[in-house]
Amino acid sequence: MAKSKEVRVTINLECIDCAQNYGKKYRGISRYTTQKNRRNTPIRLELKKFCCYCSIHTIHKEIKK
């Protein structure tokens, strides 16, 4: 039988600046895929990653799938 709750889960990270700015020169939303341990980090993950649309390092937050 398969486990219902895995310890390691795959999450999506999305740029918060791209999601708020609609009138930009380049339209799009920067997204990254990574994994996290559900036991060690039960809260939503926030990482500083490079956004190719903003051309700077911005905060990327975990989103629902």
N, C-alpha and C positions, 0 to 999 in steps of 0.2 A: 504494500500500500504506500502511496505517496504521502509526504508530509503536507499538511495544510498550510502551515506557517513556516517559511524558510527563514533562516537567520540572516542570510545575505540577500538583499533585494536590489533590483536594478531601478535606478531613478533617473529622471530627466531634470536638467538644470536649465533655466531660461533667464536671459538678460532682463533686468528690471527696467533699464533705460529704453530699450527697443520696444517693450510692450507699452510704454507710456507715450512715446513720441510717434505720432502718425504722419506728420508733415515733413519727414526727413528726405534727403536727397536719395538715399538708398533704402528701399523698403525691405523689411525682413526682420526676423527675430532669431538671434543667436541661441542655439540650443546645444547642450552637451549631454552625453549619456555616461553614467558612472554607476558604481555600486556602493552600498553602505551596509554596515552591520546594524540591524534593527535593535539589538540589545544595547549596544554602546551609544548609539545616537537615535533616541526615539523621537526627537524634535526634528523639524524640517531643516535641511542642510542649506547653508549659504556659503558659497566660495567665490573668491575673486578670480575671474577668468578673463581671457582676451575675447573681446567682441569684434568680429570682422566688420560689422555694420557701423559701429561707433568708432572703430579704430583706436580704442583704448581699453585698459583693463577695467572692468565693471563688476558689480556684484551680480552673481547668478543665483537665483533661488530655486529650490525644489518645487516642482509642479506635479499635479495629479496626472496620471496617464489617461 
